[in-house]
Each structure stands twice: as C-alpha cells, then as structure tokens.
Amino acid sequence: MSRLLKNPIALVGLIIIGLYVLITAVSQFWLPFDPLQMDVAHIMEPPSFKTGHLFGTDEFGRDILTRIMKGAGVSLLIAISATLIGATIGTFMGVWAGFLGGAWDHWIMRIADVLFSFPSLLLAIFVMAILGEKTYNVIIAISIVYIPQFARVSRGAVLAIKNNEFVRAAFSSGADRRFVLSRHLLPNIMMPVIVQSSLSLSVAILLESALSFLGLGVQPPNPSWGNMLSGARKVMLLAPWTALYPGLAIMGLVLGFNLLGDGLRDILDPRLRNIK
Amino acid sequence: MFDKKETVLSVRNLGTRFMTSSGTVKAVDGVSFDVHKGEIFGIVGESGSGKSVTNLSILRLIPSPPGKIVEGQIMLKGKDLLEANENELQMIRGGSVSMIFQDPMTSLNPLLKVSVQIAEVLELHHGLSRKEAEKKVVELLKAVGIPDAERRAQEYPHQFSGGMRQRVMIAMAIGCNPDVLIADEPTTALDVTIQAQILDLIRRLSDSRTMSVILITHDLGVVAGMCDTVAVMYAGRIVEQSAVDPLFREPKHPYTKGLLASVPRLDSAWNERLYSIPGAPPNLADLPAGCAFAPRCAYALPVCRQTYPPQTEMDDGQGGKRLVRCWLHTSENSGEQA
C-alpha cells in the first residue's frame, strides 16, 4: 500500500477514483436538487452560480450536477460488480484450462472463442435483449462479455508459468496440485489479471454508458451517464453543457481506472521494485 | 565398489514411453541400476538419451499423457515407487528423494521470499510451524554457504545471482535430509568457476550427510571429478556402467570410447581436429533393430544390426564388476575385439 502511494501514476488514479467514490457516498445522503423533478420553467439553463445549477439544467429542467452524482453510484456499482464477476469466473476457467490442458483446455477455450467472436457491445446488447432491461442484467451482460477475456489472459499466463522450473520443483518436493495452483500459479498470474481488471473497469463504464445510451441499460427517468448523453443528443447544439458534463464524468472515471491499472502493473512486479 | 554398501535406490528394467503422433517413443528402455548409500552416481549421455526421463520416472513426475511408465521396478529402501499412491509419492518427493534442476533462474518462484519457499517444504514434510521452519531455513542457507543468511533469507529470488539461487535450490532439496538427491545438470546454466563451487558443495553435502546423489550431466569432466559410479546412456538404454576409474582408463563400449575421444585434450596439438562421433543420434520413435549405436559404430559386426546385445559382466580390475551392452564383449566375440 505504501508503494502504491509512492507511485505518482497510481496515486493520481487512486485520487480520481476516490473522488468519485466520495461523490457517490455524499449522493446517498444529500443532493443539491431532486434528480427526477422536472422544471419546465428552467429548461436548458446554462451553468450559473446564481441559479444554483452549477452544471446547468437538461431538456426537462433537471439539474445536471445532481443527475451526474446520482449516476456515479450506478456506474461504479455496475462496473465493479461486473468486473469482479467476470474476472472471477473467467480466471477460474482460464486457470483450469491452462493447468489441466488436453480436452478441458480445448473445450473451454473454444467456448471462449465463440463468445470472443462477437464485438463486446454487440454481445452485451444480445444478452440484454434476452434478459430484459434491468440494472442488474447490465451487470450480467457485461460480465459475460468479460469472461472470455479473463479466461484468455489467465490461460496464457498459466501456460507461460506452468513450465517454469519452480513449478516442477514444487511438484518434485512433494506439493500437490492444489498447493501449486494456489501458491505458485495464481500469485504469478495475478499481475496480468489485475491489469486486465483495471482496464475492464474502465471499459465497463463505457459499456454501461453505451447500453444506457442505446436505451438498454439504466432506464429513464433514473439517471445514468449513458442515458443523460442519450437525452442530450437531441439538444446538444442548443445546450452543449447537457452533453459535456456527463461526458467529462465518464472520461474522468475511465482515466482514473486506467492510471491505477498502469501504476499497479509497475508496483506488482517485484522485478521492477527498487529501481529508481 | 559394487555390493559393498547398502543399496538405497534400485531401478530394475525401467521402461518409459511417450505416445506421440509420430509413434511411440521409447525414451527409457530396460534401464537398471543401483545407487548405494553415500554414493555419487553419474548418468552421462547426449541430449535425448533418456537421462532426465529416467530420473523423472523415479519421482513419477512424467507428464501423463503422453508419457507412461510401462514396466520395471523402482525400489526405494524396499518400497516399490511404481506401486505407491499419490499421497505416498508426495511424501517421498522432497522427503526421501529430492531434486534440483538445470536452470536456477526459473526454479524459484519470483513472488515469494526465499525463506518462505524453503520453509514451505519443511512445513509440508515435517509439520513444522512457520517460525520453527524459518529458523531451520537460516541453518540450511548457512550449510550451503550463503553468507549473511539471516538477511538473505528475507530477500526475493531476483536479488540472488545464478550460483546463489542454485545454492538456495540445494538448501531446499536437503531440507528434509533426503536419502537420494537427484541433480539434473545442476551446473549447465552456470559459469565455470561457479560450477566448481556448486559441485564441491554437492560433494561435501553428500559426504557429510551420507546422502546418495544421482548426478545427470553431459560433462565427462564433471563425472571424472565427482562420481563414484557412472552409467553411460544411449538412446534410452544404459550401454555401459562401471566404477569411474576403470571406465575412464579403459572404456569398453565404442560409444563411451567415442565420447571420451571427443573431449578436448591439453596434450594434443593445437591444430589437431577434435574427434566427433560420426552420424546423429537415432530417432527414438523408430529405433533400428539391434544395437541403436551400430549405424554410427566403427566396429559394428553383422550381428549388431540384427539383435540387441545382451548385458556382459566384466571384472573392473579393482575388485568390482562392470556391465557392458555390446556384441564386441560377449564371450563368443571378445576375441575379435578391436
């Protein structure tokens, strides 16, 4: 952890993510305005201190800052849980396939290949169409997109590690499969998996926004950054702030996750430690 | 040398096959040898002659499929390892038989401290607590000649040089006082001065702990300097087996002769061409009938190409016996010996 704080890239990423988490926490107790309350008298007002609408109002007169704050929680929840589920199942499958080899490897990876052959957004839309438009279905859809990605990353890492002599040495000194898996293989493949996770977190934000933008994710009137952009599309030329601020919110969080992932990769490799 | 000491490990008629798409590879075929207490037993041979597979077979670490041990007996202190179950094998691996590998750069897990890796073997086999094990680790590291062992134990593998890592591997291997240490080309990846140090360390540990060592190598100089007994392997079979001195003084098998002639000599003229055995090793999936070395052998008789030679026992001139598999040395042909 102390090494995390010494790495400037990871630190910036962490601060950005911390900011979003803080905003989410605050939004549970206090919001500047009601995120759902429409106000026809004040539609598409530009950002101003005087009115209290710091980020302006949208085409229904709702405060954009409030809706971004409300949407942050949804975005974080979906991104984190989808990545966790996808990473766990995918890594499990990949390690299994890589470690056992043979027919297991063949079938697991062929299934992954089938899922892989769809573009991620298309696959997510497909799953959403089957499951129906619910917030938790977005989580399931995104994790299904992630499973083959994590399976492939972890299988490759296992294949690279498992023929190292320390794995043979462990077997030759009496370790069983479970011990070798948990003690030698898993820790050694964590680096690519964690880096993949942080990239996946940022892609999950984008996927969730895209699904909501297309009307498949979080359903209006509940705010999400994606459906805010979707609404703003119609009025973007008249009131650019309606698109600008949700867009910046997405960009900031994606940047934060990417910076953290980059920094983590440097930190987690003991071979890169102590190099100044 | 033979039959004088207690036999620790006895391999009888071991056969290991690999089923590949191009046919069944007889990686090890009819290999028999005994390792006595405190002895350093050398196995030499070129790449692919079955040296490593023989030793992986002893620990039952042949990847299966495609590998399979099809016949034989491996007796470790009266117990047949080929009939042991997985739990018994796990106690034997690293317990009574341990192994060190060729490449010390990859034989330690880069993410674990050195002390943790050695301690885990001790915890596994002796049921020591982490604290007791870590204390023992420092002793072990001192025993293998690592200076400042308390501090070094807390470091990661990348902070060790190649020679130091091999010492760590040896510390890990001797941690449970094994009866047999299998060293699979332990010095191939090290430079020459470090090689000498590591070999010297293995020799001293073998003496002080009366631990038997199976030393796999393709360096005849190492064999001459280290081993008590040596087996020469060719195409998965032992072609000659003898105490070290008689073998170097008077090699019997033409392959052994060829190997010895291929070693550069200090007393040869500088512009003399180095001898090399003509031809290439045979394809193990498609061995010729008869002796596998016959196609490359200058002394081959017609019978060599038809039938595999039986094992001939000979006197080694110092009270022991030596074993050769060559038609030139069977009783009916020994008169025509070259």
Interface residues (C-beta under 8 A of the other chain):
Chain A: G102 N164 E165 F166 R168 A169 A170 F171 S172 S173 G174 A175 D176 F179 R183 H184 P187 N188 P270 R271
Chain B: L59 L61 P65 E86 L89 Q90 M91 I92 R93 G94 G95 S98 M99 I100 F101 Q102 D103 T106 S107 L108 N109 P110 L111 L112 E120 V121 L124 H125 Y156 H158 M169 M172 A173
